[in-house]
Amino acid sequence: QLQASGGGLVQAGGSLRLSCAASGRTFSSYVMGWFRQAPGKEREFVAGISRTGGTFYIDSVKGRFTISRDNAKEMVYLKMNSLNPEDTAVYYCVADSQASAYYTGRFDYWGQGTQVTVSS
């Protein structure tokens, strides 16, 4: 089970940190990631993190977003800086047992989303 939180309303240029609590399986054996879906658009893979902390980002968030994980707490985070209105979306926490998922974006397990709204 994946429970995302931390979304909200922020002004352009601001920051948010999303959190995702995982339960039910051995967290450290899963790769994790974040997707987002903006109104009227398809879901978009944003960032992934491997079991050992390797990371992947899509170009539009490189240098602004940071994904991290705490295996002891069974948590994954997405720190988002320099937010702009194009980042407005529902953000989803995802997990998968396949090692490659963190950069292919092919995840089987999805949590509920958390809304991020960036005002201009």
NORURWO-V766375 format. One record per backbone hydrogen bond with DSSP energy under -0.5 kcal/mol. CO is the residue of the C=O (numbers start at 1). NH is the residue of the N-H. Records with the same first field share a line. If there is no record, write none. Layout:
CO=NH ; NH
This chain:
1=23
2=4 ; 112
3=21
5=19
8=117
10=119
11=14
13=82
14=83
16=80
18=78
19=5
20=22 ; 76
21=3
25=27
26=29
27=30
31=96
32=49
33=94
34=46 ; 47
35=92
36=44
37=90
38=41
44=36
46=58
47=34
48=56
49=32
50=53
54=50
56=48
58=61 ; 62
59=62
61=64 ; 65
64=81
66=79
68=77
70=74 ; 75
74=22
75=70
76=20
77=68
78=18 ; 80
79=66 ; 81
80=16
83=13
84=87
85=88
89=91 ; 116
90=37
91=114
92=35
93=111
94=33
95=108 ; 109
96=31
98=101
99=102
100=103 ; 104
101=105
105=107
108=110
109=95
112=93
114=91
115=8
116=89
117=10 ; 119
119=12
